[in-house]
Amino acid sequence: MRDLGLGAWPARRALMTPDRTAFVFDGTEISYAEFAERTALVAQRLRADGVSRGDRVAYLGPNHLAFVETMFAAHRLGAVFVPLNFRLAAPEIDYVLADSEPEALIYAPECAGTVAALENRPRRLVALTDPSPGEQEYESWLAASTPEPIEEEVGLAEVALILYTSGTTGRPKGAMLTHGNLVWNTVNLLVGVDVASDDVTLITAPLFHVAALDQTLLPTFIKGGCSVIAPGWDVDACYDHIERRGITWMFGVTTMFAELAASPRWAEADLSSLRIVMSGGAAIPEALIRTYQERGLVFCQGYGMTETAPGATFLEAGESLRKVGSAGVPVFFTGVRVVRPDGTDADPGEPGEALIKGPNVSPGYWRNPQATEAAFEDGWFRSGDLATFDDEGHLHVVDRVKDMFISGGENVYPAEVESALFEHPAVAEAAVIGIPHERWGEVGRAFVVCHPDTAPTGDDLREFLRTRLARYKVPVQVDLVDHLPRTGSGKIQKSELRKR
Protein backbone atom coordinates (compact mmCIF):
# COMPACT_ATOMS: atom_id res chain seq x y z
CA MET A 1 0.00 0.00 0.00
CA ARG A 2 1.89 3.03 -1.26
CA ASP A 3 -0.95 5.59 -1.35
CA LEU A 4 -0.94 6.82 2.24
CA GLY A 5 -2.60 10.21 1.71
CA LEU A 6 -6.00 11.33 2.97
CA GLY A 7 -7.41 11.24 -0.55
CA ALA A 8 -7.65 7.45 -0.29
CA TRP A 9 -9.79 7.57 2.86
CA PRO A 10 -13.25 7.90 1.24
CA ALA A 11 -12.85 4.80 -0.97
CA ARG A 12 -11.34 2.75 1.85
CA ARG A 13 -14.04 3.72 4.31
CA ALA A 14 -16.75 3.04 1.71
CA LEU A 15 -15.30 -0.42 1.12
CA MET A 16 -15.61 -1.18 4.83
CA THR A 17 -18.98 0.45 5.63
CA PRO A 18 -20.71 1.51 2.39
CA ASP A 19 -24.21 1.92 3.80
CA ARG A 20 -23.35 3.64 7.06
CA THR A 21 -24.17 7.37 7.26
CA ALA A 22 -21.03 9.46 6.87
CA PHE A 23 -22.53 12.94 6.99
CA VAL A 24 -25.74 14.75 7.73
CA PHE A 25 -26.03 18.18 6.14
CA ASP A 26 -29.11 20.35 5.71
CA GLY A 27 -31.30 17.43 6.78
CA THR A 28 -29.87 15.05 4.16
CA GLU A 29 -27.99 11.88 5.07
CA ILE A 30 -25.01 10.86 2.91
CA SER A 31 -23.67 7.30 3.10
CA TYR A 32 -19.98 6.49 2.87
CA ALA A 33 -20.54 4.93 -0.56
CA GLU A 34 -22.33 8.04 -1.83
CA PHE A 35 -19.67 10.31 -0.38
CA ALA A 36 -16.85 8.32 -1.98
CA GLU A 37 -18.59 8.53 -5.34
CA ARG A 38 -19.12 12.28 -5.10
CA THR A 39 -15.56 12.88 -3.95
CA ALA A 40 -14.27 10.91 -6.94
CA LEU A 41 -16.35 13.11 -9.25
CA VAL A 42 -14.91 16.28 -7.71
CA ALA A 43 -11.38 14.90 -8.11
CA GLN A 44 -12.01 14.02 -11.75
CA ARG A 45 -13.45 17.47 -12.43
CA LEU A 46 -10.51 19.22 -10.81
CA ARG A 47 -8.11 17.12 -12.84
CA ALA A 48 -10.00 17.96 -16.04
CA ASP A 49 -9.57 21.63 -15.14
CA GLY A 50 -5.82 21.19 -14.94
CA VAL A 51 -5.28 20.67 -11.21
CA SER A 52 -2.37 18.32 -10.53
CA ARG A 53 0.01 17.29 -7.77
CA GLY A 54 1.19 20.22 -5.68
CA ASP A 55 -1.36 22.69 -7.07
CA ARG A 56 -3.58 24.51 -4.58
CA VAL A 57 -7.38 24.29 -4.41
CA ALA A 58 -9.21 26.84 -2.24
CA TYR A 59 -12.64 26.84 -0.61
CA LEU A 60 -14.49 29.91 0.68
CA GLY A 61 -17.72 29.63 2.62
CA PRO A 62 -19.45 28.42 5.79
CA ASN A 63 -19.48 24.74 6.72
CA HIS A 64 -20.91 22.66 3.87
CA LEU A 65 -20.61 19.13 2.54
CA ALA A 66 -18.84 20.57 -0.51
CA PHE A 67 -16.00 21.70 1.78
CA VAL A 68 -15.30 18.09 2.75
CA GLU A 69 -15.75 16.78 -0.79
CA THR A 70 -13.34 19.36 -2.19
CA MET A 71 -10.74 18.67 0.48
CA PHE A 72 -10.65 14.89 -0.02
CA ALA A 73 -10.78 15.35 -3.82
CA ALA A 74 -7.78 17.70 -3.78
CA HIS A 75 -5.90 15.21 -1.63
CA ARG A 76 -6.76 12.40 -4.06
CA LEU A 77 -4.86 14.32 -6.75
CA GLY A 78 -1.93 15.14 -4.49
CA ALA A 79 -3.06 18.78 -4.56
CA VAL A 80 -3.03 21.10 -1.53
CA PHE A 81 -6.31 22.21 0.04
CA VAL A 82 -6.53 25.84 1.22
CA PRO A 83 -9.63 26.52 3.36
CA LEU A 84 -10.30 30.25 3.60
CA ASN A 85 -11.84 32.22 6.44
CA PHE A 86 -15.11 33.43 4.91
CA ARG A 87 -15.37 36.18 7.56
CA LEU A 88 -12.43 38.06 6.05
CA ALA A 89 -12.87 41.08 3.81
CA ALA A 90 -11.99 40.93 0.11
CA PRO A 91 -8.53 42.60 0.55
CA GLU A 92 -7.65 40.04 3.22
CA ILE A 93 -8.78 37.14 1.01
CA ASP A 94 -6.83 38.70 -1.85
CA TYR A 95 -3.64 38.58 0.21
CA VAL A 96 -4.11 34.88 0.98
CA LEU A 97 -4.91 34.07 -2.66
CA ALA A 98 -1.85 35.99 -3.87
CA ASP A 99 0.28 34.07 -1.40
CA SER A 100 -1.13 30.58 -2.06
CA GLU A 101 -1.94 30.96 -5.80
CA PRO A 102 -4.73 28.36 -6.05
CA GLU A 103 -5.74 26.97 -9.43
CA ALA A 104 -9.40 26.73 -8.42
CA LEU A 105 -11.75 28.31 -5.90
CA ILE A 106 -15.07 26.79 -4.83
CA TYR A 107 -17.23 29.31 -2.98
CA ALA A 108 -20.60 29.64 -1.26
CA PRO A 109 -23.33 32.13 -2.28
CA GLU A 110 -22.78 34.10 0.95
CA CYS A 111 -19.32 34.99 -0.37
CA ALA A 112 -20.33 36.10 -3.88
CA GLY A 113 -19.77 39.79 -3.07
CA THR A 114 -16.29 39.06 -1.74
CA VAL A 115 -15.38 36.98 -4.79
CA ALA A 116 -16.65 39.71 -7.13
CA ALA A 117 -14.31 42.20 -5.44
CA LEU A 118 -11.21 40.00 -5.70
CA GLU A 119 -8.20 41.07 -7.73
CA ASN A 120 -6.35 37.74 -7.48
CA ARG A 121 -9.04 35.51 -8.97
CA PRO A 122 -8.07 31.87 -9.53
CA ARG A 123 -8.29 30.43 -13.03
CA ARG A 124 -11.33 28.29 -12.19
CA LEU A 125 -14.24 29.64 -10.11
CA VAL A 126 -17.05 27.30 -9.06
CA ALA A 127 -20.08 28.63 -7.17
CA LEU A 128 -22.23 26.35 -5.04
CA THR A 129 -25.24 28.24 -6.43
CA ASP A 130 -25.93 31.27 -8.65
CA PRO A 131 -22.63 31.50 -10.54
CA SER A 132 -21.61 34.72 -12.25
CA PRO A 133 -20.94 34.78 -16.02
CA GLY A 134 -17.85 32.76 -16.85
CA GLU A 135 -18.15 30.63 -13.71
CA GLN A 136 -19.71 27.22 -13.13
CA GLU A 137 -22.34 25.92 -10.74
CA TYR A 138 -21.08 23.15 -8.46
CA GLU A 139 -23.57 20.35 -9.21
CA SER A 140 -23.49 21.02 -12.97
CA TRP A 141 -19.72 21.09 -12.81
CA LEU A 142 -19.75 17.64 -11.14
CA ALA A 143 -22.21 16.28 -13.68
CA ALA A 144 -19.64 16.96 -16.41
CA SER A 145 -17.14 14.56 -14.79
CA THR A 146 -16.06 11.42 -16.60
CA PRO A 147 -15.66 8.32 -14.39
CA GLU A 148 -11.98 7.64 -14.96
CA PRO A 149 -9.74 6.13 -12.25
CA ILE A 150 -7.15 8.31 -10.53
CA GLU A 151 -3.92 6.50 -9.80
CA GLU A 152 -1.96 9.16 -7.90
CA GLU A 153 0.14 7.83 -5.01
CA VAL A 154 0.43 10.40 -2.25
CA GLY A 155 3.02 10.06 0.51
CA LEU A 156 2.84 11.21 4.12
CA ALA A 157 5.51 13.87 3.64
CA GLU A 158 3.52 15.74 0.98
CA VAL A 159 1.67 18.92 1.97
CA ALA A 160 -2.08 18.40 2.43
CA LEU A 161 -3.29 21.72 3.85
CA ILE A 162 -2.23 25.32 4.04
CA LEU A 163 -4.05 26.92 6.97
CA TYR A 164 -3.61 30.65 7.35
CA THR A 165 -3.11 31.72 10.95
CA SER A 166 -5.56 34.12 12.50
CA GLY A 167 -3.42 37.15 11.91
CA THR A 168 -4.00 38.65 15.37
CA THR A 169 -0.78 40.58 14.72
CA GLY A 170 0.55 41.41 11.26
CA ARG A 171 -0.14 39.47 8.08
CA PRO A 172 -1.36 35.87 8.38
CA LYS A 173 1.11 33.09 7.68
CA GLY A 174 0.27 29.89 5.81
CA ALA A 175 0.99 26.96 8.11
CA MET A 176 1.67 23.84 6.05
CA LEU A 177 0.33 20.53 7.34
CA THR A 178 1.39 17.32 5.63
CA HIS A 179 -0.66 14.16 5.20
CA GLY A 180 1.57 12.66 7.87
CA ASN A 181 0.83 15.52 10.28
CA LEU A 182 -2.90 14.86 9.89
CA VAL A 183 -2.59 11.08 10.18
CA TRP A 184 -0.46 11.30 13.34
CA ASN A 185 -2.76 13.90 14.88
CA THR A 186 -5.68 11.55 14.23
CA VAL A 187 -3.79 8.68 15.87
CA ASN A 188 -2.96 10.84 18.88
CA LEU A 189 -6.60 11.87 19.22
CA LEU A 190 -7.86 8.30 18.98
CA VAL A 191 -5.42 7.22 21.70
CA GLY A 192 -6.84 9.86 24.05
CA VAL A 193 -10.53 9.75 23.10
CA ASP A 194 -12.60 6.59 22.76
CA VAL A 195 -14.13 7.51 19.41
CA ALA A 196 -16.53 4.74 18.35
CA SER A 197 -17.95 3.72 15.00
CA ASP A 198 -21.43 4.62 16.22
CA ASP A 199 -20.47 8.12 17.40
CA VAL A 200 -22.55 11.03 16.11
CA THR A 201 -20.36 14.12 16.09
CA LEU A 202 -21.76 17.64 15.91
CA ILE A 203 -19.56 20.06 13.94
CA THR A 204 -20.62 23.67 14.41
CA ALA A 205 -17.21 25.35 14.69
CA PRO A 206 -15.87 26.53 11.32
CA LEU A 207 -14.14 23.81 9.34
CA PHE A 208 -11.48 26.23 8.13
CA HIS A 209 -10.32 26.14 11.76
CA VAL A 210 -7.93 23.29 12.51
CA ALA A 211 -9.75 21.97 15.60
CA ALA A 212 -13.13 21.37 13.96
CA LEU A 213 -11.50 19.70 10.96
CA ASP A 214 -8.70 17.67 12.52
CA GLN A 215 -9.97 16.98 16.04
CA THR A 216 -13.54 15.97 15.20
CA LEU A 217 -14.28 15.39 11.51
CA LEU A 218 -11.22 13.32 10.54
CA PRO A 219 -11.26 11.05 13.64
CA THR A 220 -15.01 10.47 13.22
CA PHE A 221 -14.54 9.71 9.52
CA ILE A 222 -11.71 7.24 9.95
CA LYS A 223 -13.75 5.35 12.57
CA GLY A 224 -16.81 5.25 10.33
CA GLY A 225 -18.97 7.46 12.55
CA CYS A 226 -21.46 10.11 11.51
CA SER A 227 -20.63 13.82 11.34
CA VAL A 228 -23.55 16.24 11.57
CA ILE A 229 -22.32 19.39 9.82
CA ALA A 230 -24.00 22.66 10.74
CA PRO A 231 -23.34 25.85 8.72
CA GLY A 232 -22.35 27.68 11.89
CA TRP A 233 -22.94 28.12 15.58
CA ASP A 234 -26.48 28.63 16.85
CA VAL A 235 -27.47 27.82 20.42
CA ASP A 236 -31.01 26.60 19.73
CA ALA A 237 -29.93 24.64 16.65
CA CYS A 238 -27.29 22.94 18.79
CA TYR A 239 -29.92 21.83 21.31
CA ASP A 240 -32.13 20.63 18.45
CA HIS A 241 -29.33 18.56 16.92
CA ILE A 242 -28.48 16.98 20.28
CA GLU A 243 -32.07 15.98 20.94
CA ARG A 244 -33.04 14.89 17.42
CA ARG A 245 -29.81 13.27 16.25
CA GLY A 246 -28.54 11.82 19.53
CA ILE A 247 -25.25 13.73 19.37
CA THR A 248 -22.57 11.90 21.35
CA TRP A 249 -19.57 14.19 20.89
CA MET A 250 -19.01 17.86 20.14
CA PHE A 251 -16.21 20.40 20.10
CA GLY A 252 -16.52 24.05 21.00
CA VAL A 253 -14.68 27.10 22.24
CA THR A 254 -15.34 29.04 25.44
CA THR A 255 -17.94 31.35 23.90
CA MET A 256 -20.00 28.48 22.51
CA PHE A 257 -20.07 26.53 25.75
CA ALA A 258 -20.82 29.66 27.77
CA GLU A 259 -23.79 30.50 25.53
CA LEU A 260 -25.07 26.92 25.70
CA ALA A 261 -25.00 26.97 29.51
CA ALA A 262 -26.63 30.42 29.65
CA SER A 263 -29.57 29.34 27.48
CA PRO A 264 -33.02 28.97 29.10
CA ARG A 265 -33.02 25.42 27.66
CA TRP A 266 -29.95 24.36 29.68
CA ALA A 267 -31.74 23.12 32.79
CA GLU A 268 -34.37 20.98 31.05
CA ALA A 269 -32.70 19.87 27.81
CA ASP A 270 -32.15 16.16 27.25
CA LEU A 271 -28.37 15.86 27.03
CA SER A 272 -28.24 12.16 27.87
CA SER A 273 -26.73 11.16 24.51
CA LEU A 274 -23.62 13.34 25.01
CA ARG A 275 -20.67 11.20 26.06
CA ILE A 276 -18.08 13.94 25.90
CA VAL A 277 -17.69 17.62 25.15
CA MET A 278 -14.28 18.86 24.15
CA SER A 279 -12.66 22.25 23.95
CA GLY A 280 -9.38 23.80 22.97
CA GLY A 281 -7.82 26.89 21.44
CA ALA A 282 -7.81 28.92 24.66
CA ALA A 283 -7.90 28.25 28.38
CA ILE A 284 -11.41 27.43 29.63
CA PRO A 285 -12.42 29.02 32.96
CA GLU A 286 -12.75 26.36 35.64
CA ALA A 287 -16.14 27.76 36.65
CA LEU A 288 -17.51 26.95 33.19
CA ILE A 289 -16.03 23.44 33.19
CA ARG A 290 -17.65 22.75 36.55
CA THR A 291 -21.00 23.97 35.22
CA TYR A 292 -20.87 21.10 32.70
CA GLN A 293 -19.60 18.60 35.21
CA GLU A 294 -22.47 19.48 37.56
CA ARG A 295 -24.77 18.58 34.67
CA GLY A 296 -23.17 15.13 34.55
CA LEU A 297 -21.17 15.79 31.38
CA VAL A 298 -17.55 14.82 30.78
CA PHE A 299 -15.67 17.98 29.79
CA CYS A 300 -12.26 17.36 28.22
CA GLN A 301 -9.87 19.92 26.90
CA GLY A 302 -6.61 19.91 25.09
CA TYR A 303 -3.91 22.30 24.08
CA GLY A 304 -2.45 22.91 20.67
CA MET A 305 -2.40 25.21 17.69
CA THR A 306 -2.65 25.22 13.92
CA GLU A 307 1.02 24.36 13.56
CA THR A 308 0.65 21.18 15.65
CA ALA A 309 -2.32 19.91 13.61
CA PRO A 310 -3.49 20.83 16.39
CA GLY A 311 -3.14 18.40 19.33
CA ALA A 312 -0.15 18.82 21.66
CA THR A 313 -1.66 17.82 25.02
CA PHE A 314 -4.97 16.28 26.04
CA LEU A 315 -6.86 15.73 29.27
CA GLU A 316 -8.52 12.34 29.06
CA ALA A 317 -12.02 11.71 30.35
CA GLY A 318 -10.82 9.76 33.39
CA GLU A 319 -8.86 12.78 34.63
CA SER A 320 -11.40 15.47 33.76
CA LEU A 321 -12.70 15.78 37.34
CA ARG A 322 -9.46 15.40 39.29
CA LYS A 323 -7.47 17.68 36.98
CA VAL A 324 -10.14 20.24 36.09
CA GLY A 325 -8.53 23.24 34.40
CA SER A 326 -5.49 21.29 33.22
CA ALA A 327 -4.77 20.96 29.51
CA GLY A 328 -3.65 17.38 30.14
CA VAL A 329 -0.43 15.58 29.35
CA PRO A 330 1.47 15.41 26.05
CA VAL A 331 -0.38 13.32 23.46
CA PHE A 332 1.03 9.85 22.88
CA PHE A 333 3.42 10.45 19.98
CA THR A 334 4.35 14.06 20.73
CA GLY A 335 6.82 15.71 23.10
CA VAL A 336 6.20 18.94 25.02
CA ARG A 337 8.72 20.94 27.03
CA VAL A 338 8.39 24.09 29.14
CA VAL A 339 11.58 26.13 29.00
CA ARG A 340 13.14 29.22 30.51
CA PRO A 341 14.39 32.07 28.28
CA ASP A 342 17.84 30.43 28.25
CA GLY A 343 16.35 27.22 26.81
CA THR A 344 16.72 25.08 29.94
CA ASP A 345 13.76 23.10 31.24
CA ALA A 346 11.64 24.90 33.82
CA ASP A 347 10.92 23.28 37.17
CA PRO A 348 7.38 22.08 38.00
CA GLY A 349 5.21 25.12 38.67
CA GLU A 350 7.66 27.50 37.01
CA PRO A 351 6.23 29.36 33.98
CA GLY A 352 8.05 29.07 30.69
CA GLU A 353 7.44 28.84 26.97
CA ALA A 354 5.87 25.62 25.71
CA LEU A 355 7.83 23.85 22.96
CA ILE A 356 6.40 20.99 20.88
CA LYS A 357 8.04 18.29 18.77
CA GLY A 358 6.52 15.31 16.99
CA PRO A 359 5.20 13.89 13.72
CA ASN A 360 2.11 16.11 13.96
CA VAL A 361 4.15 19.34 13.90
CA SER A 362 4.11 21.48 10.74
CA PRO A 363 7.27 21.57 8.62
CA GLY A 364 6.89 25.36 8.45
CA TYR A 365 5.17 28.24 6.71
CA TRP A 366 4.31 28.41 3.03
CA ARG A 367 6.89 30.42 1.08
CA ASN A 368 8.14 32.04 4.30
CA PRO A 369 11.53 30.59 5.29
CA GLN A 370 12.23 33.46 7.70
CA ALA A 371 9.08 32.77 9.72
CA THR A 372 9.82 29.04 9.62
CA GLU A 373 13.32 29.54 10.97
CA ALA A 374 12.08 31.83 13.75
CA ALA A 375 9.41 29.31 14.80
CA PHE A 376 11.80 26.46 15.59
CA GLU A 377 14.58 26.02 18.12
CA ASP A 378 16.72 22.89 17.79
CA GLY A 379 13.82 21.13 16.04
CA TRP A 380 11.24 22.16 18.66
CA PHE A 381 8.32 24.38 17.63
CA ARG A 382 8.08 27.54 19.71
CA SER A 383 4.46 28.03 20.71
CA GLY A 384 4.68 31.53 22.12
CA ASP A 385 2.55 30.32 25.04
CA LEU A 386 3.45 30.54 28.71
CA ALA A 387 2.73 27.34 30.58
CA THR A 388 3.68 25.27 33.59
CA PHE A 389 3.95 21.57 34.26
CA ASP A 390 2.65 20.40 37.61
CA ASP A 391 4.40 17.67 39.57
CA GLU A 392 2.33 15.00 37.78
CA GLY A 393 3.29 16.17 34.29
CA HIS A 394 0.01 17.93 33.48
CA LEU A 395 0.32 21.12 31.45
CA HIS A 396 -1.38 24.31 32.62
CA VAL A 397 -1.46 27.07 30.01
CA VAL A 398 -0.86 30.40 31.72
CA ASP A 399 -1.12 32.86 28.86
CA ARG A 400 0.42 34.04 25.63
CA VAL A 401 3.98 35.25 26.07
CA LYS A 402 3.05 38.50 24.36
CA ASP A 403 -0.09 38.98 26.52
CA MET A 404 1.72 38.84 29.87
CA PHE A 405 2.52 42.27 31.29
CA ILE A 406 4.60 43.47 34.23
CA SER A 407 2.99 45.75 36.83
CA GLY A 408 5.26 47.16 39.52
CA GLY A 409 7.80 44.39 38.88
CA GLU A 410 5.21 41.60 39.15
CA ASN A 411 4.15 39.35 36.26
CA VAL A 412 0.43 39.54 35.48
CA TYR A 413 -1.16 36.82 33.37
CA PRO A 414 -4.41 38.10 31.81
CA ALA A 415 -5.86 34.58 31.52
CA GLU A 416 -5.80 34.28 35.32
CA VAL A 417 -7.66 37.58 35.70
CA GLU A 418 -10.16 36.62 33.00
CA SER A 419 -10.85 33.32 34.73
CA ALA A 420 -11.54 35.14 38.01
CA LEU A 421 -13.87 37.59 36.27
CA PHE A 422 -15.77 34.69 34.76
CA GLU A 423 -16.67 33.48 38.25
CA HIS A 424 -18.95 36.51 38.64
CA PRO A 425 -22.48 35.36 37.75
CA ALA A 426 -23.10 38.38 35.51
CA VAL A 427 -20.01 37.93 33.34
CA ALA A 428 -20.45 36.18 29.98
CA GLU A 429 -17.05 37.03 28.45
CA ALA A 430 -13.93 38.89 29.50
CA ALA A 431 -10.61 39.98 28.05
CA VAL A 432 -7.76 41.71 29.86
CA ILE A 433 -4.83 43.61 28.38
CA GLY A 434 -1.93 45.59 29.82
CA ILE A 435 -1.85 49.35 29.28
CA PRO A 436 0.95 51.86 30.06
CA HIS A 437 1.03 53.48 33.50
CA GLU A 438 3.41 56.20 34.70
CA ARG A 439 4.02 54.69 38.15
CA TRP A 440 3.62 50.93 37.69
CA GLY A 441 4.87 50.55 34.11
CA GLU A 442 1.76 48.68 33.07
CA VAL A 443 -1.62 47.98 34.64
CA GLY A 444 -4.61 45.92 33.60
CA ARG A 445 -7.65 47.03 31.64
CA ALA A 446 -10.59 44.64 31.33
CA PHE A 447 -13.29 44.46 28.67
CA VAL A 448 -16.36 42.60 29.89
CA VAL A 449 -19.55 41.36 28.20
CA CYS A 450 -22.37 40.73 30.67
CA HIS A 451 -25.34 38.41 30.48
CA PRO A 452 -28.66 40.04 29.52
CA ASP A 453 -30.67 41.55 32.37
CA THR A 454 -27.60 42.03 34.56
CA ALA A 455 -26.07 45.40 35.30
CA PRO A 456 -22.89 45.30 37.39
CA THR A 457 -20.68 48.36 37.26
CA GLY A 458 -16.97 48.34 36.60
CA ASP A 459 -16.40 49.12 40.28
CA ASP A 460 -18.59 46.16 41.26
CA LEU A 461 -16.40 43.82 39.21
CA ARG A 462 -13.17 45.32 40.53
CA GLU A 463 -14.41 44.83 44.08
CA PHE A 464 -15.31 41.24 43.23
CA LEU A 465 -11.77 40.64 41.97
CA ARG A 466 -10.17 42.12 45.09
CA THR A 467 -11.47 39.17 47.08
CA ARG A 468 -9.85 36.70 44.67
CA LEU A 469 -6.65 38.24 43.35
CA ALA A 470 -3.63 40.14 44.56
CA ARG A 471 -4.13 43.87 44.33
CA TYR A 472 -1.62 44.34 41.51
CA LYS A 473 -3.60 41.89 39.34
CA VAL A 474 -6.90 43.77 39.62
CA PRO A 475 -7.49 45.91 36.48
CA VAL A 476 -7.54 49.63 37.14
CA GLN A 477 -10.25 50.01 34.52
CA VAL A 478 -13.18 47.78 33.57
CA ASP A 479 -15.08 48.57 30.38
CA LEU A 480 -18.52 47.03 29.88
CA VAL A 481 -18.95 46.27 26.15
CA ASP A 482 -21.55 44.60 23.92
CA HIS A 483 -19.11 42.20 22.27
CA LEU A 484 -15.43 41.33 21.94
CA PRO A 485 -13.59 41.32 18.60
CA ARG A 486 -12.77 37.79 17.48
CA THR A 487 -10.85 36.01 14.77
CA GLY A 488 -12.52 33.46 12.50
CA SER A 489 -11.45 30.68 14.85
CA GLY A 490 -13.16 32.33 17.82
CA LYS A 491 -10.08 33.74 19.53
CA ILE A 492 -10.33 37.21 21.04
CA GLN A 493 -8.35 39.77 19.05
CA LYS A 494 -6.50 41.56 21.81
CA SER A 495 -4.65 43.62 19.21
CA GLU A 496 -7.99 45.26 18.39
CA LEU A 497 -8.65 45.93 22.07
CA ARG A 498 -5.22 47.56 22.39
CA LYS A 499 -6.09 49.89 19.50
CA ARG A 500 -9.05 51.17 21.53
C-alpha positions, 0 to 999 in steps of 0.5 A, a space after each residue: 500500500 503506497 498511497 498513504 494520503 488522505 485522498 484514499 480515505 473515502 474509498 477505503 471507508 466506503 469499502 468497509 462500511 458503504 451503507 453507514 451514514 457518513 454525513 448529515 447536512 441540511 437534513 440530508 444523510 449521505 452514506 460512505 458509498 455516496 460520499 466516496 462517489 461524489 468525492 471521486 467526481 470532484 477529483 475528476 473534475 478538478 483534474 480535467 480543469 488542470 489541477 495536478 500534484 502540488 497545485 492549490 485548491 481553495 474553498 471559501 464559505 461556511 461549513 458545507 458538505 462541498 467543503 469536505 468533498 473538495 478537500 478529499 478530492 484535492 488530496 486524491 490528486 496530491 493537490 493542496 487544500 486551502 480553506 479560507 476564512 469566509 469572515 475576512 474582507 476581500 482585501 484580506 482574502 486577496 492577500 491569501 490568494 496571492 500568497 497561495 496561488 490556487 488553481 481553483 476556488 469553490 465558494 458559497 453564495 454568501 461569499 459572492 460579493 467578496 469573490 466579485 471584489 477579488 483582484 487575485 481571482 483563480 483560473 477556475 471559479 465554481 459557485 455552489 449556487 448562482 454562478 456569475 458569467 464565466 463561472 460554473 455551478 457546483 452540481 453542474 460542474 460535477 455532472 460533467 465529470 467522466 468516471 476515470 480512475 485516478 492512480 496518484 500515489 500520495 506520501 505522508 511527507 507531501 503537503 495536504 493543507 495550508 491553513 492561514 493563521 488568525 493574523 492577530 498581529 501582522 499578516 497571516 502566515 500559511 501553516 503547512 500541514 502534511 498528510 503525515 501531520 494529519 494522520 499522526 494527529 488523528 492517531 494521537 486523538 484516537 489514543 486519548 478519546 474513545 471515538 466509536 464507529 457509532 459516534 454522532 459528532 456535531 460540527 458547528 465550529 468553522 471547518 477552516 479552523 484546525 480543531 473542527 476539521 482535525 480533532 472531530 471530523 477526521 477522527 469520526 470519519 476514519 472510525 466510520 462514525 457520523 458527522 452532523 455538519 452545521 453551517 455555523 454556531 447557533 445555540 437553539 440549533 445545537 440543542 435541536 441537533 443533540 435531541 433529534 440526532 442523539 449527538 454523542 460528541 461535540 467540540 466548541 470554544 469558550 464562547 460556545 459553551 458559555 452561551 449553551 450553559 446560559 440558554 433557558 433550555 440548559 436546565 431541562 434539555 435532554 443531554 443524555 446522549 452526550 458522552 463527551 464535550 471537548 474544547 481547545 484553542 484557549 484556556 477554559 475558565 474552571 467555573 464553566 467546566 464545573 457547570 458542565 460537570 455538575 450537569 453530569 457531562 464529561 468535559 475534556 480539553 486539550 492544548 495545541 495550535 494550527 502548527 501542531 495539527 493541532 493536538 499537543 496535550 490532552 486531558 482524558 475523560 478519566 482525569 477530567 474531574 481530578 485535573 479540572 482546568 489542566 490541559 492534560 499531558 502530552 499526546 502519545 506520539 508528541 513531546 512537550 517541554 516548558 523552557 526558561 528564556 535560556 532554553 533550559 527546562 523549567 521546574 514544575 510550577 515554574 512558567 516558561 514557553 511551551 515547545 512541541 516536537 513530533 510527527 504532527 508538527 508542521 514543517 513550516 510556513 508556506 513560502 516564508 523561510 524566515 518565519 519558519 526559521 524563527 518558529 523552531 529552536 533545535 527542532 522544537 516548535 516555539 508556541 509563544 505560550 506561557 505554561 507550567 507543568 505540575 508535579 504530575 506532568 500535566 500542562 497548565 497554560 498560563 497565557 500568551 507570552 506577548 499577553 503577559 505584562 509586568 505591573 510594579 515588577 510583578 508578572 500579570 497573566 491576563 488569563 488568570 484575571 479573565 478566569 476570576 472575572 468569569 466566576 462573577 455570575 453576571 459575566 459572559 465574556 472577559 478579556 484583559 490587556 496591559 496598558 501603560 502606566 506612569 508609576 507601575 509601568 503597566 496595569 490591567 484594563 478589562 473588557 467585559 460582556 455581561 449576560 442580559 438583564 444584569 447590570 454590574 458596574 466596573 467598580 462592582 467587578 473590581 471589588 469582586 476581583 479584590 477578594 480573589 486576586 492580589 491587588 496588583 492583578 486587579 485591572 484599574 479600569 473595567 469597560 462594559 462592552 456589547 461584544 469582543 472582537 474575534 478572529 474566524 477561529 473564535 479567539 479574542 483579538 487583543 490587538 484590536 482591544 489595544 487599539 481602543 
